Amino acid sequence: MTDQTTDDTDDTYDRKFRVTSVEKSDPPEGISEGDWYHYVISQGPSKIMGQRPGTLESVTEHAEEFVENLNRRAALGYSAYAARKPEK
């Protein structure tokens, strides 16, 4: 795994999500083509892991957009763990 970006901030609890790593990975089983990357998004002890084809730049951009959306939802009072806030 040669291509990698990592956020080296300490692991103290943070209320915001952040991209903590993007690493080149093997493709999923049954797929033999393309470059694949594994990314990790963290918020304190919680982690979201994903895998995506593309370049290091494009996968990092995807993960950062994901983080922006999660943080925007959290700022509006929506749970990052639920599809949408229940209607009253």
Order of alpha helices (4+ residues) and beta strands (2+ residues): beta-beta-beta-beta-alpha
